[in-house]
Amino acid sequence: LTIAGATAMAARSGSDISGAAASSIAAHQIALQLWLLCSYICDALAAASQALVSDAIGRSDPEDTKNVCRVVFLYSVGLGL
């Protein structure tokens, strides 16, 4: 909320803010949006993996359970880096 407010103030101030400060605020806004995107992807991945693992356990299929866990772990590592 603070970054969004600072970005809005910078956009409204026009020429009162230096170019470096405006670039810095814009860069922080982009980083915030990317972080939020990754967190939403992680939430969706968690919900889907819970359903897939419970389905595999219900079918008594340990190989499929291991495969789902392996793929989810790799996606999680990729999103975490």
ABEGO torsion letter per residue (X at the ends): XAAAAAAAAAAAAEAABBAAAAAAAAAAAAAAAAAAAAAAAAAAAAAAAAAAAAAAAAAGBAAAAAAAAAAAAAAAAAAAX
